[in-house]
C-alpha cells in the first residue's frame, strides 16, 4: 500500500494533494469553478490556483481510522498532502 507524508493545517479550509495523485493513480476532474489559493499573507500557494479535484477517496490513518474525503489538486506544492478542516 503506498503511503505519503501529510501536513495537518487546522487553519486550512480544504484538503489538498500535489501531483502525488498521479503516482497513487487517483483520478482528477475539473472543478466547477477555478479557485484562487493564497497564504494568510496573500502570497500564492503552489501556482496560486486550483482547477481540479479528486473524486471522493478513503483516507486511512493508522489501522483504525478511515474517512471519506475529496482533495483539491494543488499544482506546484512542495508538500504531498495538506489536511485541513473543510
Secondary structure as the mmCIF struct_conf table of DSSP 4:
data_model
#
loop_
_struct_conf.conf_type_id
_struct_conf.id
_struct_conf.beg_label_comp_id
_struct_conf.beg_label_asym_id
_struct_conf.beg_label_seq_id
_struct_conf.end_label_comp_id
_struct_conf.end_label_asym_id
_struct_conf.end_label_seq_id
STRN STRN1 UNK A 6 UNK A 8
TURN_TY1_P TURN_TY1_P1 UNK A 10 UNK A 11
BEND BEND1 UNK A 13 UNK A 14
STRN STRN2 UNK A 16 UNK A 17
TURN_TY1_P TURN_TY1_P2 UNK A 19 UNK A 19
HELX_RH_AL_P HELX_RH_AL_P1 UNK A 20 UNK A 23
TURN_TY1_P TURN_TY1_P3 UNK A 24 UNK A 25
STRN STRN3 UNK A 28 UNK A 38
TURN_TY1_P TURN_TY1_P4 UNK A 40 UNK A 41
BEND BEND2 UNK A 42 UNK A 42
HELX_LH_PP_P HELX_LH_PP_P1 UNK A 43 UNK A 43
STRN STRN4 UNK A 44 UNK A 54
STRN STRN5 UNK A 57 UNK A 61
TURN_TY1_P TURN_TY1_P5 UNK A 62 UNK A 64
STRN STRN6 UNK A 65 UNK A 69
STRN STRN7 UNK A 72 UNK A 73
TURN_TY1_P TURN_TY1_P6 UNK A 75 UNK A 76
BEND BEND3 UNK A 78 UNK A 80
STRN STRN8 UNK A 81 UNK A 83
#
